[in-house]
């Protein structure tokens, strides 16, 4: 089994970190959309007393 050089290990870890950052940004976007939708539905319920 070949051992990885410190540079290879660092490159791999940085790539993993970048993937995680992208996933976090995607989740934050989904969360913001869900919050907006929740606000919209809550406003509909408040204005009409029921879901339309």
N, CA, C and O atoms as a CHARMM CRD file, in Angstrom:
* protein
*
  208
    1    1 UNK  N      0.84800  -1.18300   0.00000 PROA 1      0.00000
    2    1 UNK  CA     0.00000   0.00000   0.00000 PROA 1      0.00000
    3    1 UNK  C      0.89500   1.24900   0.00000 PROA 1      0.00000
    4    1 UNK  O      1.79900   1.38400   0.82500 PROA 1      0.00000
    5    2 UNK  N      0.62800   2.12900  -0.91700 PROA 2      0.00000
    6    2 UNK  CA     1.41500   3.35900  -1.03300 PROA 2      0.00000
    7    2 UNK  C      0.88700   4.40700  -0.05200 PROA 2      0.00000
    8    2 UNK  O     -0.31800   4.64200   0.04100 PROA 2      0.00000
    9    3 UNK  N      1.79800   5.01600   0.66200 PROA 3      0.00000
   10    3 UNK  CA     1.37600   6.09100   1.55900 PROA 3      0.00000
   11    3 UNK  C      1.29500   7.39000   0.76900 PROA 3      0.00000
   12    3 UNK  O      2.08400   7.64300  -0.14100 PROA 3      0.00000
   13    4 UNK  N      0.33700   8.18600   1.13800 PROA 4      0.00000
   14    4 UNK  CA     0.14100   9.46500   0.45100 PROA 4      0.00000
   15    4 UNK  C      1.10800  10.50000   1.01000 PROA 4      0.00000
   16    4 UNK  O      1.44100  10.49600   2.19600 PROA 4      0.00000
   17    5 UNK  N      1.53800  11.36400   0.14200 PROA 5      0.00000
   18    5 UNK  CA     2.41300  12.44600   0.58900 PROA 5      0.00000
   19    5 UNK  C      1.57700  13.46100   1.37000 PROA 5      0.00000
   20    5 UNK  O      0.36200  13.53900   1.18500 PROA 5      0.00000
   21    6 UNK  N      2.21300  14.22600   2.22700 PROA 6      0.00000
   22    6 UNK  CA     1.46800  15.26300   2.96500 PROA 6      0.00000
   23    6 UNK  C      0.71100  16.20100   2.02200 PROA 6      0.00000
   24    6 UNK  O     -0.38900  16.65000   2.34500 PROA 6      0.00000
   25    7 UNK  N      1.29000  16.49400   0.87300 PROA 7      0.00000
   26    7 UNK  CA     0.62600  17.37000  -0.09400 PROA 7      0.00000
   27    7 UNK  C     -0.65600  16.71500  -0.62800 PROA 7      0.00000
   28    7 UNK  O     -1.67900  17.38100  -0.78500 PROA 7      0.00000
   29    8 UNK  N     -0.59300  15.39700  -0.90600 PROA 8      0.00000
   30    8 UNK  CA    -1.78000  14.68300  -1.38300 PROA 8      0.00000
   31    8 UNK  C     -2.86600  14.64500  -0.31400 PROA 8      0.00000
   32    8 UNK  O     -4.04700  14.83200  -0.60600 PROA 8      0.00000
   33    9 UNK  N     -2.45400  14.40100   0.92400 PROA 9      0.00000
   34    9 UNK  CA    -3.41400  14.36700   2.03300 PROA 9      0.00000
   35    9 UNK  C     -4.07300  15.73300   2.18400 PROA 9      0.00000
   36    9 UNK  O     -5.29100  15.82000   2.33900 PROA 9      0.00000
   37   10 UNK  N     -3.28600  16.78700   2.14000 PROA 10     0.00000
   38   10 UNK  CA    -3.82100  18.14100   2.26500 PROA 10     0.00000
   39   10 UNK  C     -4.78200  18.45200   1.11800 PROA 10     0.00000
   40   10 UNK  O     -5.85600  19.01100   1.34200 PROA 10     0.00000
   41   11 UNK  N     -4.40300  18.09600  -0.09400 PROA 11     0.00000
   42   11 UNK  CA    -5.26600  18.34900  -1.25400 PROA 11     0.00000
   43   11 UNK  C     -6.58700  17.61200  -1.10600 PROA 11     0.00000
   44   11 UNK  O     -7.64600  18.15500  -1.42100 PROA 11     0.00000
   45   12 UNK  N     -6.52400  16.37400  -0.62600 PROA 12     0.00000
   46   12 UNK  CA    -7.74500  15.58400  -0.43400 PROA 12     0.00000
   47   12 UNK  C     -8.63900  16.22200   0.63100 PROA 12     0.00000
   48   12 UNK  O     -9.85200  16.32300   0.45000 PROA 12     0.00000
   49   13 UNK  N     -8.04500  16.64500   1.72300 PROA 13     0.00000
   50   13 UNK  CA    -8.82700  17.26600   2.80000 PROA 13     0.00000
   51   13 UNK  C     -9.43200  18.59800   2.35700 PROA 13     0.00000
   52   13 UNK  O    -10.56700  18.91300   2.71500 PROA 13     0.00000
   53   14 UNK  N     -8.69200  19.36700   1.59400 PROA 14     0.00000
   54   14 UNK  CA    -9.22900  20.63500   1.09000 PROA 14     0.00000
   55   14 UNK  C    -10.39000  20.38800   0.13200 PROA 14     0.00000
   56   14 UNK  O    -11.37700  21.12300   0.14900 PROA 14     0.00000
   57   15 UNK  N    -10.27500  19.36200  -0.69900 PROA 15     0.00000
   58   15 UNK  CA   -11.36400  19.02700  -1.61600 PROA 15     0.00000
   59   15 UNK  C    -12.60200  18.59200  -0.83700 PROA 15     0.00000
   60   15 UNK  O    -13.71900  18.98400  -1.17600 PROA 15     0.00000
   61   16 UNK  N    -12.41000  17.78700   0.20300 PROA 16     0.00000
   62   16 UNK  CA   -13.54100  17.37800   1.04100 PROA 16     0.00000
   63   16 UNK  C    -14.18800  18.58900   1.70100 PROA 16     0.00000
   64   16 UNK  O    -15.41300  18.69400   1.76600 PROA 16     0.00000
   65   17 UNK  N    -13.35200  19.50300   2.19000 PROA 17     0.00000
   66   17 UNK  CA   -13.87900  20.71100   2.83500 PROA 17     0.00000
   67   17 UNK  C    -14.69900  21.53100   1.84600 PROA 17     0.00000
   68   17 UNK  O    -15.77700  22.02300   2.18000 PROA 17     0.00000
   69   18 UNK  N    -14.18600  21.67500   0.63000 PROA 18     0.00000
   70   18 UNK  CA   -14.90900  22.43500  -0.38700 PROA 18     0.00000
   71   18 UNK  C    -16.25700  21.79500  -0.69700 PROA 18     0.00000
   72   18 UNK  O    -17.25100  22.49900  -0.87600 PROA 18     0.00000
   73   19 UNK  N    -16.29700  20.46300  -0.76200 PROA 19     0.00000
   74   19 UNK  CA   -17.56100  19.76700  -1.00200 PROA 19     0.00000
   75   19 UNK  C    -18.54100  20.03800   0.13200 PROA 19     0.00000
   76   19 UNK  O    -19.72700  20.26100  -0.11100 PROA 19     0.00000
   77   20 UNK  N    -18.05400  20.02100   1.36000 PROA 20     0.00000
   78   20 UNK  CA   -18.92200  20.28800   2.50600 PROA 20     0.00000
   79   20 UNK  C    -19.44200  21.72100   2.48400 PROA 20     0.00000
   80   20 UNK  O    -20.60200  21.96500   2.81400 PROA 20     0.00000
   81   21 UNK  N    -18.60200  22.65600   2.10200 PROA 21     0.00000
   82   21 UNK  CA   -19.03200  24.05500   2.01600 PROA 21     0.00000
   83   21 UNK  C    -20.15700  24.18900   0.99900 PROA 21     0.00000
   84   21 UNK  O    -21.14100  24.88500   1.25200 PROA 21     0.00000
   85   22 UNK  N    -20.02200  23.53500  -0.13800 PROA 22     0.00000
   86   22 UNK  CA   -21.06000  23.58700  -1.16900 PROA 22     0.00000
   87   22 UNK  C    -22.35700  22.98200  -0.63100 PROA 22     0.00000
   88   22 UNK  O    -23.43300  23.54500  -0.83100 PROA 22     0.00000
   89   23 UNK  N    -22.26100  21.84000   0.04900 PROA 23     0.00000
   90   23 UNK  CA   -23.45700  21.21300   0.61500 PROA 23     0.00000
   91   23 UNK  C    -24.11700  22.12700   1.64000 PROA 23     0.00000
   92   23 UNK  O    -25.34200  22.23600   1.66800 PROA 23     0.00000
   93   24 UNK  N    -23.33100  22.77900   2.47400 PROA 24     0.00000
   94   24 UNK  CA   -23.88200  23.69500   3.47700 PROA 24     0.00000
   95   24 UNK  C    -24.59900  24.85700   2.79900 PROA 24     0.00000
   96   24 UNK  O    -25.69600  25.23200   3.21400 PROA 24     0.00000
   97   25 UNK  N    -23.99700  25.42500   1.76700 PROA 25     0.00000
   98   25 UNK  CA   -24.63200  26.53300   1.05100 PROA 25     0.00000
   99   25 UNK  C    -25.94300  26.09100   0.41100 PROA 25     0.00000
  100   25 UNK  O    -26.92100  26.83900   0.41700 PROA 25     0.00000
  101   26 UNK  N    -25.96700  24.87700  -0.14000 PROA 26     0.00000
  102   26 UNK  CA   -27.20100  24.36200  -0.72500 PROA 26     0.00000
  103   26 UNK  C    -28.27300  24.18800   0.34500 PROA 26     0.00000
  104   26 UNK  O    -29.43300  24.53500   0.12200 PROA 26     0.00000
  105   27 UNK  N    -27.89600  23.65700   1.49600 PROA 27     0.00000
  106   27 UNK  CA   -28.85100  23.47800   2.59000 PROA 27     0.00000
  107   27 UNK  C    -29.35800  24.81900   3.11100 PROA 27     0.00000
  108   27 UNK  O    -30.54000  24.95700   3.42800 PROA 27     0.00000
  109   28 UNK  N    -28.47500  25.79900   3.20100 PROA 28     0.00000
  110   28 UNK  CA   -28.90500  27.12500   3.64400 PROA 28     0.00000
  111   28 UNK  C    -29.91100  27.71600   2.66600 PROA 28     0.00000
  112   28 UNK  O    -30.87800  28.35400   3.08300 PROA 28     0.00000
  113   29 UNK  N    -29.69500  27.51100   1.38300 PROA 29     0.00000
  114   29 UNK  CA   -30.63700  27.98800   0.37400 PROA 29     0.00000
  115   29 UNK  C    -31.98600  27.31000   0.50600 PROA 29     0.00000
  116   29 UNK  O    -33.02600  27.96300   0.42100 PROA 29     0.00000
  117   30 UNK  N    -31.97100  25.99500   0.71400 PROA 30     0.00000
  118   30 UNK  CA   -33.22500  25.25600   0.89500 PROA 30     0.00000
  119   30 UNK  C    -33.94900  25.72500   2.14800 PROA 30     0.00000
  120   30 UNK  O    -35.17400  25.84800   2.15400 PROA 30     0.00000
  121   31 UNK  N    -33.19000  25.98600   3.21300 PROA 31     0.00000
  122   31 UNK  CA   -33.78500  26.46100   4.45400 PROA 31     0.00000
  123   31 UNK  C    -34.44600  27.82100   4.24900 PROA 31     0.00000
  124   31 UNK  O    -35.55700  28.04500   4.72800 PROA 31     0.00000
  125   32 UNK  N    -33.77900  28.72700   3.54700 PROA 32     0.00000
  126   32 UNK  CA   -34.35500  30.04900   3.28400 PROA 32     0.00000
  127   32 UNK  C    -35.64200  29.93400   2.47000 PROA 32     0.00000
  128   32 UNK  O    -36.61600  30.62900   2.75600 PROA 32     0.00000
  129   33 UNK  N    -35.65600  29.06400   1.45600 PROA 33     0.00000
  130   33 UNK  CA   -36.87300  28.87200   0.65500 PROA 33     0.00000
  131   33 UNK  C    -37.99700  28.30200   1.51500 PROA 33     0.00000
  132   33 UNK  O    -39.15200  28.70600   1.38000 PROA 33     0.00000
  133   34 UNK  N    -37.65800  27.36500   2.39700 PROA 34     0.00000
  134   34 UNK  CA   -38.66300  26.77600   3.27700 PROA 34     0.00000
  135   34 UNK  C    -39.21600  27.82100   4.24500 PROA 34     0.00000
  136   34 UNK  O    -40.41600  27.84000   4.51800 PROA 34     0.00000
  137   35 UNK  N    -38.34900  28.68700   4.76400 PROA 35     0.00000
  138   35 UNK  CA   -38.81100  29.75100   5.67100 PROA 35     0.00000
  139   35 UNK  C    -39.75100  30.71000   4.94800 PROA 35     0.00000
  140   35 UNK  O    -40.77900  31.11200   5.49400 PROA 35     0.00000
  141   36 UNK  N    -39.38900  31.07700   3.70500 PROA 36     0.00000
  142   36 UNK  CA   -40.26500  31.97600   2.94200 PROA 36     0.00000
  143   36 UNK  C    -41.62000  31.32400   2.69900 PROA 36     0.00000
  144   36 UNK  O    -42.65800  31.97400   2.82000 PROA 36     0.00000
  145   37 UNK  N    -41.60800  30.04300   2.35800 PROA 37     0.00000
  146   37 UNK  CA   -42.86900  29.33700   2.10300 PROA 37     0.00000
  147   37 UNK  C    -43.69100  29.25400   3.38400 PROA 37     0.00000
  148   37 UNK  O    -44.91000  29.42400   3.34900 PROA 37     0.00000
  149   38 UNK  N    -43.04200  28.99700   4.50100 PROA 38     0.00000
  150   38 UNK  CA   -43.74100  28.95700   5.78200 PROA 38     0.00000
  151   38 UNK  C    -44.37100  30.30800   6.08800 PROA 38     0.00000
  152   38 UNK  O    -45.51200  30.37000   6.54500 PROA 38     0.00000
  153   39 UNK  N    -43.64200  31.38300   5.84200 PROA 39     0.00000
  154   39 UNK  CA   -44.19200  32.72300   6.05500 PROA 39     0.00000
  155   39 UNK  C    -45.40200  32.96500   5.16100 PROA 39     0.00000
  156   39 UNK  O    -46.39600  33.54400   5.59900 PROA 39     0.00000
  157   40 UNK  N    -45.32000  32.51800   3.89900 PROA 40     0.00000
  158   40 UNK  CA   -46.44800  32.68800   2.97600 PROA 40     0.00000
  159   40 UNK  C    -47.67500  31.93400   3.47100 PROA 40     0.00000
  160   40 UNK  O    -48.78000  32.47800   3.48300 PROA 40     0.00000
  161   41 UNK  N    -47.48300  30.69000   3.87500 PROA 41     0.00000
  162   41 UNK  CA   -48.60400  29.87500   4.34900 PROA 41     0.00000
  163   41 UNK  C    -49.16600  30.45400   5.63800 PROA 41     0.00000
  164   41 UNK  O    -50.38200  30.49100   5.82400 PROA 41     0.00000
  165   42 UNK  N    -48.29600  30.90200   6.52500 PROA 42     0.00000
  166   42 UNK  CA   -48.75900  31.50600   7.77700 PROA 42     0.00000
  167   42 UNK  C    -49.58400  32.75900   7.50300 PROA 42     0.00000
  168   42 UNK  O    -50.59500  32.99700   8.16300 PROA 42     0.00000
  169   43 UNK  N    -49.15300  33.55900   6.53100 PROA 43     0.00000
  170   43 UNK  CA   -49.89700  34.76800   6.17500 PROA 43     0.00000
  171   43 UNK  C    -51.26000  34.40500   5.60400 PROA 43     0.00000
  172   43 UNK  O    -52.25200  35.07200   5.89800 PROA 43     0.00000
  173   44 UNK  N    -51.32100  33.35100   4.78900 PROA 44     0.00000
  174   44 UNK  CA   -52.60700  32.91500   4.24200 PROA 44     0.00000
  175   44 UNK  C    -53.54300  32.47000   5.35400 PROA 44     0.00000
  176   44 UNK  O    -54.73400  32.78000   5.33100 PROA 44     0.00000
  177   45 UNK  N    -53.01000  31.74900   6.32300 PROA 45     0.00000
  178   45 UNK  CA   -53.83700  31.28000   7.43700 PROA 45     0.00000
  179   45 UNK  C    -54.30700  32.47100   8.27100 PROA 45     0.00000
  180   45 UNK  O    -55.47400  32.53000   8.65900 PROA 45     0.00000
  181   46 UNK  N    -53.41600  33.41500   8.54700 PROA 46     0.00000
  182   46 UNK  CA   -53.77800  34.58500   9.34700 PROA 46     0.00000
  183   46 UNK  C    -54.85200  35.41800   8.66500 PROA 46     0.00000
  184   46 UNK  O    -55.76500  35.91400   9.32600 PROA 46     0.00000
  185   47 UNK  N    -54.75200  35.57600   7.35600 PROA 47     0.00000
  186   47 UNK  CA   -55.69300  36.45300   6.66000 PROA 47     0.00000
  187   47 UNK  C    -57.04700  35.80200   6.43200 PROA 47     0.00000
  188   47 UNK  O    -58.06000  36.50000   6.37500 PROA 47     0.00000
  189   48 UNK  N    -57.08800  34.49000   6.30200 PROA 48     0.00000
  190   48 UNK  CA   -58.35900  33.84700   5.97500 PROA 48     0.00000
  191   48 UNK  C    -58.89200  32.96900   7.09400 PROA 48     0.00000
  192   48 UNK  O    -60.06400  32.59300   7.08200 PROA 48     0.00000
  193   49 UNK  N    -58.06500  32.64700   8.03900 PROA 49     0.00000
  194   49 UNK  CA   -58.49800  31.76900   9.11400 PROA 49     0.00000
  195   49 UNK  C    -58.41800  30.30000   8.74900 PROA 49     0.00000
  196   49 UNK  O    -58.61900  29.43000   9.59600 PROA 49     0.00000
  197   50 UNK  N    -58.12600  30.02700   7.49800 PROA 50     0.00000
  198   50 UNK  CA   -57.95900  28.63800   7.06200 PROA 50     0.00000
  199   50 UNK  C    -57.03000  28.58700   5.85400 PROA 50     0.00000
  200   50 UNK  O    -56.74700  29.60800   5.22800 PROA 50     0.00000
  201   51 UNK  N    -56.57000  27.40500   5.54400 PROA 51     0.00000
  202   51 UNK  CA   -55.67700  27.23300   4.39500 PROA 51     0.00000
  203   51 UNK  C    -56.51000  27.20000   3.12700 PROA 51     0.00000
  204   51 UNK  O    -57.51800  26.49800   3.05000 PROA 51     0.00000
  205   52 UNK  N    -56.07700  27.96700   2.13100 PROA 52     0.00000
  206   52 UNK  CA   -56.80700  27.99300   0.86200 PROA 52     0.00000
  207   52 UNK  C    -56.32100  26.91700  -0.06200 PROA 52     0.00000
  208   52 UNK  O    -56.82300  26.78900  -1.17800 PROA 52     0.00000
